Amino acid sequence: MVEQGLLLHEEAENHPDANVITGAVGAQNQLFLDLNIYPVQHNDIFLLCSDGLYKDVTDSEIVNILSTPRTSCQKKAKTLIELALIHGGKDNITVVVIQAR
């Protein structure tokens, strides 16, 4: 609904259908992926996470943690999980942090 312009991102977070799963691996016999290709620069950081992280940790908190210099990806992931738990941790929290070399 956000992509269609029907809701703002902020409205979508509190929408009654916000927890509805729209896609899942293994739900169908054939897997269809959305694919985007972007150029990767040295030291780019990628975050793959579940809604258990981004529903309890703000975008600015995530950016601050991922931007911490001289901190390993493992430490950044652990810090993000700990912060989500401090904020309530109402859902499962999955975090993968990868840095391009």
Steps between C-alpha positions, in 0.01 A plus 500: 500500500796729560642421155160580347486835680198399711682527834795689638781287645410626849134404450591153377681417824173525697263368232279206614649283223863596571583147617355323196761292317502584130774259397683205651769257392356149477135605481483409129668231292670764286695793648467846345745767611505876469846590375679834510862543400708780651868583470691410816771728632788409731378502865127510411300345782193284444238413759260208464255487788157391612225734613596412856786745453356781292174520696684559828811690387477831314665560164731758657608254772573238235702748294697611807592143590587398144710816457717428805858489369740216583219275626456151358182398320444240771516766774265730305247218460523412870454866599191532277345188655577623852340837422185335364477294820545812714216664306268211575590225253139404430584279199782270391810702406721392211795713390775446241758773438741475206771744392647505149878468482 
